[in-house]
């Protein structure tokens, strides 16, 4: 499990270099791991109209869903911070966790495969490990629409 965690966190870290963050200067990378072994990573995409900004997790989830990755989601890694000389984020302080919108996006993807993925969030000296259900204990799901 540590090998998958380290590999996925490194993929998220490298994805942070692709972030488009000219306004905040805060680069975030997210990496997704699927049951079939496939992986996908993305960086955040900011916009001058701040409300249109897309978090790295949302970009990754949207790309996976549009790309037809139907394998169940088993793990997520998040890495964020100010970019270094190579553009890759240097984690600072507490671990960066997904915002509420991203938690819901990841939940939608996980519910399609019936999984409760591990989520690893990197900080300067700490890696937070939780299940998605711990980050979003009362998720809004398809079942809520059927009642």
C-alpha beads as a LAMMPS data file, in Angstrom:
LAMMPS data file: protein, C-alpha beads

147 atoms
146 bonds

1 atom types
1 bond types

-500.0 500.0 xlo xhi
-500.0 500.0 ylo yhi
-500.0 500.0 zlo zhi

Masses

1 110.0

Atoms # bond

1 1 1 0.000 0.000 0.000
2 1 1 2.900 2.377 0.745
3 1 1 4.246 1.856 -2.765
4 1 1 0.909 2.833 -4.328
5 1 1 0.644 5.821 -1.967
6 1 1 4.154 7.037 -2.782
7 1 1 3.668 6.526 -6.522
8 1 1 0.320 8.318 -6.554
9 1 1 1.601 11.205 -4.419
10 1 1 4.558 11.599 -6.779
11 1 1 2.185 11.636 -9.748
12 1 1 0.099 14.341 -8.026
13 1 1 3.249 16.309 -7.212
14 1 1 4.375 16.193 -10.849
15 1 1 0.861 17.144 -12.024
16 1 1 1.135 20.318 -9.937
17 1 1 3.714 21.546 -12.450
18 1 1 0.942 21.614 -15.070
19 1 1 -1.284 23.819 -12.928
20 1 1 -2.450 27.111 -14.374
21 1 1 -2.471 29.318 -11.279
22 1 1 -1.431 32.871 -12.250
23 1 1 -3.697 34.501 -9.650
24 1 1 -3.149 32.549 -6.442
25 1 1 0.257 31.132 -7.316
26 1 1 -0.902 27.974 -5.503
27 1 1 -0.333 24.864 -7.590
28 1 1 -2.285 21.704 -6.828
29 1 1 -1.974 18.289 -8.418
30 1 1 -4.412 15.428 -8.015
31 1 1 -3.878 11.832 -9.049
32 1 1 -6.503 9.107 -9.318
33 1 1 -5.862 5.356 -9.126
34 1 1 -8.362 2.870 -10.552
35 1 1 -8.891 -0.811 -9.744
36 1 1 -7.494 -1.885 -13.120
37 1 1 -4.199 -0.112 -12.323
38 1 1 -4.771 2.872 -14.585
39 1 1 -3.911 6.300 -13.249
40 1 1 -4.753 9.840 -14.240
41 1 1 -3.458 13.158 -12.900
42 1 1 -4.266 16.827 -13.413
43 1 1 -3.468 20.283 -12.056
44 1 1 -5.765 23.127 -11.042
45 1 1 -6.934 25.648 -13.662
46 1 1 -7.615 29.191 -12.445
47 1 1 -9.632 31.894 -14.145
48 1 1 -9.724 35.695 -13.777
49 1 1 -13.368 35.179 -12.836
50 1 1 -12.435 33.268 -9.679
51 1 1 -15.720 31.362 -9.458
52 1 1 -14.863 29.610 -12.712
53 1 1 -11.640 28.173 -11.326
54 1 1 -11.355 24.390 -11.460
55 1 1 -9.564 22.479 -8.735
56 1 1 -7.126 19.742 -9.686
57 1 1 -9.459 17.043 -8.336
58 1 1 -12.343 18.293 -10.472
59 1 1 -10.170 18.443 -13.598
60 1 1 -8.921 14.894 -12.945
61 1 1 -12.407 13.512 -12.199
62 1 1 -13.903 15.181 -15.287
63 1 1 -11.082 13.929 -17.482
64 1 1 -11.499 10.397 -16.169
65 1 1 -15.255 10.389 -16.685
66 1 1 -14.970 11.886 -20.179
67 1 1 -12.148 9.497 -21.020
68 1 1 -14.308 6.493 -20.258
69 1 1 -12.329 5.245 -17.297
70 1 1 -14.996 2.936 -15.947
71 1 1 -12.844 1.020 -13.519
72 1 1 -13.714 1.660 -9.865
73 1 1 -11.819 4.495 -8.168
74 1 1 -9.613 3.076 -5.402
75 1 1 -7.322 5.941 -4.361
76 1 1 -6.747 9.675 -4.681
77 1 1 -3.614 11.715 -3.926
78 1 1 -3.455 15.497 -3.482
79 1 1 -0.332 17.655 -3.405
80 1 1 -0.266 21.445 -3.322
81 1 1 1.874 24.460 -2.576
82 1 1 3.876 27.244 -4.150
83 1 1 5.802 26.158 -7.244
84 1 1 9.535 25.664 -7.104
85 1 1 11.965 26.495 -9.908
86 1 1 10.793 23.434 -11.848
87 1 1 7.112 24.408 -11.464
88 1 1 6.399 21.507 -9.132
89 1 1 4.624 22.524 -5.941
90 1 1 6.622 22.542 -2.735
91 1 1 4.294 21.372 0.024
92 1 1 4.140 23.801 2.895
93 1 1 2.407 23.432 6.223
94 1 1 -0.626 21.235 6.758
95 1 1 -1.798 18.710 4.171
96 1 1 -3.955 20.115 1.360
97 1 1 -7.363 18.431 1.347
98 1 1 -10.055 18.531 -1.351
99 1 1 -12.628 21.309 -1.086
100 1 1 -16.321 20.438 -0.675
101 1 1 -17.044 20.543 -4.396
102 1 1 -14.173 18.190 -5.128
103 1 1 -15.223 15.823 -2.382
104 1 1 -18.652 15.607 -4.014
105 1 1 -17.121 15.099 -7.487
106 1 1 -14.942 12.268 -6.168
107 1 1 -17.936 10.768 -4.368
108 1 1 -19.913 10.694 -7.620
109 1 1 -17.089 8.820 -9.309
110 1 1 -16.602 6.434 -6.378
111 1 1 -20.323 5.682 -6.088
112 1 1 -20.396 4.545 -9.725
113 1 1 -17.959 1.770 -8.810
114 1 1 -19.248 1.169 -5.284
115 1 1 -15.942 2.108 -3.666
116 1 1 -14.761 4.176 -0.718
117 1 1 -11.327 5.251 -1.981
118 1 1 -8.326 5.993 0.134
119 1 1 -7.376 9.664 0.001
120 1 1 -3.796 10.768 0.647
121 1 1 -3.147 14.462 1.202
122 1 1 0.440 15.679 1.342
123 1 1 1.763 18.382 3.613
124 1 1 5.252 19.564 4.381
125 1 1 6.010 16.780 6.861
126 1 1 2.755 14.848 7.119
127 1 1 0.655 12.660 4.860
128 1 1 -2.969 12.534 5.865
129 1 1 -4.645 9.214 5.012
130 1 1 -8.417 8.843 5.152
131 1 1 -11.305 7.306 3.326
132 1 1 -13.463 9.526 1.125
133 1 1 -16.409 8.750 3.415
134 1 1 -14.473 10.383 6.271
135 1 1 -14.002 13.547 4.210
136 1 1 -17.640 13.601 3.119
137 1 1 -19.675 11.631 5.671
138 1 1 -23.143 12.665 4.452
139 1 1 -22.615 12.759 0.714
140 1 1 -25.410 13.676 -1.669
141 1 1 -25.973 10.597 -3.836
142 1 1 -28.213 9.365 -6.611
143 1 1 -30.402 7.744 -3.958
144 1 1 -31.275 11.223 -2.699
145 1 1 -32.886 11.961 -6.062
146 1 1 -34.932 8.772 -6.110
147 1 1 -36.930 9.516 -2.980

Bonds

1 1 1 2
2 1 2 3
3 1 3 4
4 1 4 5
5 1 5 6
6 1 6 7
7 1 7 8
8 1 8 9
9 1 9 10
10 1 10 11
11 1 11 12
12 1 12 13
13 1 13 14
14 1 14 15
15 1 15 16
16 1 16 17
17 1 17 18
18 1 18 19
19 1 19 20
20 1 20 21
21 1 21 22
22 1 22 23
23 1 23 24
24 1 24 25
25 1 25 26
26 1 26 27
27 1 27 28
28 1 28 29
29 1 29 30
30 1 30 31
31 1 31 32
32 1 32 33
33 1 33 34
34 1 34 35
35 1 35 36
36 1 36 37
37 1 37 38
38 1 38 39
39 1 39 40
40 1 40 41
41 1 41 42
42 1 42 43
43 1 43 44
44 1 44 45
45 1 45 46
46 1 46 47
47 1 47 48
48 1 48 49
49 1 49 50
50 1 50 51
51 1 51 52
52 1 52 53
53 1 53 54
54 1 54 55
55 1 55 56
56 1 56 57
57 1 57 58
58 1 58 59
59 1 59 60
60 1 60 61
61 1 61 62
62 1 62 63
63 1 63 64
64 1 64 65
65 1 65 66
66 1 66 67
67 1 67 68
68 1 68 69
69 1 69 70
70 1 70 71
71 1 71 72
72 1 72 73
73 1 73 74
74 1 74 75
75 1 75 76
76 1 76 77
77 1 77 78
78 1 78 79
79 1 79 80
80 1 80 81
81 1 81 82
82 1 82 83
83 1 83 84
84 1 84 85
85 1 85 86
86 1 86 87
87 1 87 88
88 1 88 89
89 1 89 90
90 1 90 91
91 1 91 92
92 1 92 93
93 1 93 94
94 1 94 95
95 1 95 96
96 1 96 97
97 1 97 98
98 1 98 99
99 1 99 100
100 1 100 101
101 1 101 102
102 1 102 103
103 1 103 104
104 1 104 105
105 1 105 106
106 1 106 107
107 1 107 108
108 1 108 109
109 1 109 110
110 1 110 111
111 1 111 112
112 1 112 113
113 1 113 114
114 1 114 115
115 1 115 116
116 1 116 117
117 1 117 118
118 1 118 119
119 1 119 120
120 1 120 121
121 1 121 122
122 1 122 123
123 1 123 124
124 1 124 125
125 1 125 126
126 1 126 127
127 1 127 128
128 1 128 129
129 1 129 130
130 1 130 131
131 1 131 132
132 1 132 133
133 1 133 134
134 1 134 135
135 1 135 136
136 1 136 137
137 1 137 138
138 1 138 139
139 1 139 140
140 1 140 141
141 1 141 142
142 1 142 143
143 1 143 144
144 1 144 145
145 1 145 146
146 1 146 147
